[in-house]
Amino acid sequence: MADAQVIPAQPETVALFISDLHLQTAMPRTAEAFFTFLRNHATKCRQLYLLGDVFEYWAGDDDISTPFNQHVVDAIRKLSDLGIQVFWIAGNRDFLVAEEFEQATGATRLPDPFVTIVAGIKLVLTHGDAHCTDDIEYMAFRAQVRQPGWQQTFLAMPLAQRKAIIEGLRNDSRLAQQSKTYEIMDVNAGAIESLFESTETSFMIHGHTHRPAQHEHFHRQKKNVRFVLPDWDCDTAIPRGGWIAITSDGAIKRMALNGIEIV
């Protein structure tokens, strides 16, 4: 008899990274794609990193009980209850996520940026908006709303009032973006270089820009690699979305919505 062929074991998925889903009731197919991702893919990893703008907006943790928000929270909680570690980095739309959300989902909030080691790879994680330093107007707004005093005053307002203010800010943002170039709204090369240098990392994953790609940066004869996550929108004619996976053999893979690696 011929010897039986030994099929090598496939590398295990250690961690998945997603961002910029902008979940909202107006985009039900996108929400369902997220729930499908959690069931079919996130349940098969050890860690899930949510790198910001998972929600279109977050008015405060007292909005968890809204049916749509509760559905999302419950779906994340199911993952945590399976023993999968869930981590959260605030985006520019959901930076008001706080302790109640953390307890309800079982997720751990991380600072931005955050350095971690996954499958032997040291990498820095960030939402990305803090590095769009060419957008002077946005950076000033970001600095204001990240101040504890501003947040305390805002969260003291009635929920309905907060939502009305957020809607106005979203409209202002859409109008402002019409007069800004892609270059201004993208991350600044110098800011990215500084982040690599200050964190002593060679790999970075971020979202925010909605410009998914893999970039190579060379500085002082050292190559650094930056992965940009896609935004999600499955309510348009051509659905888009995806995630990044790191497997036990140290491979970093860009994955499409259908779960197939982008090469």
Secondary structure as the mmCIF struct_conf table of DSSP 4:
data_model
#
loop_
_struct_conf.conf_type_id
_struct_conf.id
_struct_conf.beg_label_comp_id
_struct_conf.beg_label_asym_id
_struct_conf.beg_label_seq_id
_struct_conf.end_label_comp_id
_struct_conf.end_label_asym_id
_struct_conf.end_label_seq_id
HELX_LH_PP_P HELX_LH_PP_P1 ALA A 2 GLU A 12
STRN STRN1 THR A 13 ILE A 18
STRN STRN2 LEU A 23 LEU A 23
TURN_TY1_P TURN_TY1_P1 THR A 25 ALA A 26
HELX_RH_AL_P HELX_RH_AL_P1 PRO A 28 ASN A 40
TURN_TY1_P TURN_TY1_P2 HIS A 41 HIS A 41
HELX_RH_3T_P HELX_RH_3T_P1 ALA A 42 LYS A 44
BEND BEND1 CYS A 45 ARG A 46
STRN STRN3 GLN A 47 LEU A 50
BEND BEND2 GLY A 52 GLY A 52
BEND BEND3 VAL A 54 VAL A 54
STRN STRN4 PHE A 55 PHE A 55
BEND BEND4 GLU A 56 GLU A 56
HELX_RH_3T_P HELX_RH_3T_P2 ASP A 61 ASP A 63
TURN_TY1_P TURN_TY1_P3 ILE A 64 SER A 65
BEND BEND5 THR A 66 THR A 66
HELX_RH_AL_P HELX_RH_AL_P2 PRO A 67 ASP A 81
TURN_TY1_P TURN_TY1_P4 LEU A 82 GLY A 83
STRN STRN5 GLN A 85 TRP A 88
BEND BEND6 ASN A 92 ASP A 94
TURN_TY1_P TURN_TY1_P5 PHE A 95 LEU A 96
HELX_RH_AL_P HELX_RH_AL_P3 GLU A 99 THR A 105
STRN STRN6 THR A 108 ARG A 109
BEND BEND7 ASP A 112 PRO A 113
STRN STRN7 PHE A 114 VAL A 118
TURN_TY1_P TURN_TY1_P6 ALA A 119 GLY A 120
STRN STRN8 ILE A 121 THR A 126
BEND BEND8 GLY A 128 GLY A 128
HELX_RH_3T_P HELX_RH_3T_P3 ASP A 129 HIS A 131
TURN_TY1_P TURN_TY1_P7 THR A 133 ASP A 134
HELX_RH_AL_P HELX_RH_AL_P4 ILE A 136 VAL A 145
TURN_TY1_P TURN_TY1_P8 ARG A 146 ARG A 146
BEND BEND9 GLN A 147 GLN A 147
HELX_RH_AL_P HELX_RH_AL_P5 PRO A 148 LEU A 155
TURN_TY1_P TURN_TY1_P9 ALA A 156 ALA A 156
BEND BEND10 MET A 157 MET A 157
HELX_RH_AL_P HELX_RH_AL_P6 LEU A 159 GLN A 177
TURN_TY1_P TURN_TY1_P10 GLN A 178 SER A 179
BEND BEND11 LYS A 180 LYS A 180
HELX_RH_AL_P HELX_RH_AL_P7 TYR A 182 MET A 185
BEND BEND12 ASP A 186 ASP A 186
HELX_LH_PP_P HELX_LH_PP_P2 VAL A 187 ASN A 188
HELX_RH_AL_P HELX_RH_AL_P8 ALA A 189 THR A 199
TURN_TY1_P TURN_TY1_P11 GLU A 200 GLU A 200
BEND BEND13 SER A 202 SER A 202
STRN STRN9 PHE A 203 HIS A 206
BEND BEND14 HIS A 208 HIS A 210
STRN STRN10 ALA A 213 HIS A 219
TURN_TY1_P TURN_TY1_P12 ARG A 220 GLN A 221
STRN STRN11 LYS A 222 VAL A 228
HELX_LH_PP_P HELX_LH_PP_P3 LEU A 229 ASP A 231
STRN STRN12 ASP A 233 ASP A 233
BEND BEND15 ASP A 235 ILE A 238
STRN STRN13 ARG A 240 ARG A 240
STRN STRN14 GLY A 242 THR A 247
TURN_TY1_P TURN_TY1_P13 SER A 248 ASP A 249
BEND BEND16 GLY A 250 GLY A 250
STRN STRN15 ILE A 252 ALA A 256
TURN_TY1_P TURN_TY1_P14 LEU A 257 ASN A 258
BEND BEND17 GLY A 259 GLY A 259
HELX_LH_PP_P HELX_LH_PP_P4 ILE A 260 ILE A 260
STRN STRN16 GLU A 261 ILE A 262
#
